[in-house]
Amino acid sequence: MKTENSKVLATAISQELTLAESLVESGDLNLAFHHLERAHVLGQASTYQHTCIHWRMFKLAVRQRSPREIWGTDRSAYRSLDQNAFRHLSNRQHGRS
């Protein structure tokens, strides 16, 4: 069941990223950012996906010349890396059992 859910989630993320990319190419940057935000929510369980989506959001914010979005995505990307690394480390067992 878990693998089926993972496949569905990966497909949904991929669809959002594809939509975002096509919207960037057509020049609709605001709607593209909306789809990146949706992919961002879906990809939070994966450090890799989450970080890659933050990178795409950052690049789009730079293209839009939006200081608020640049600052927000930059800070969020670092925070997500820290939180995911901490979650990964906290799931390990420490000490003797």
Secondary structure as UniProt FT lines:
FT   HELIX           2..26
FT   HELIX           29..42
FT   HELIX           43..45
FT   HELIX           47..64
FT   HELIX           67..90
//
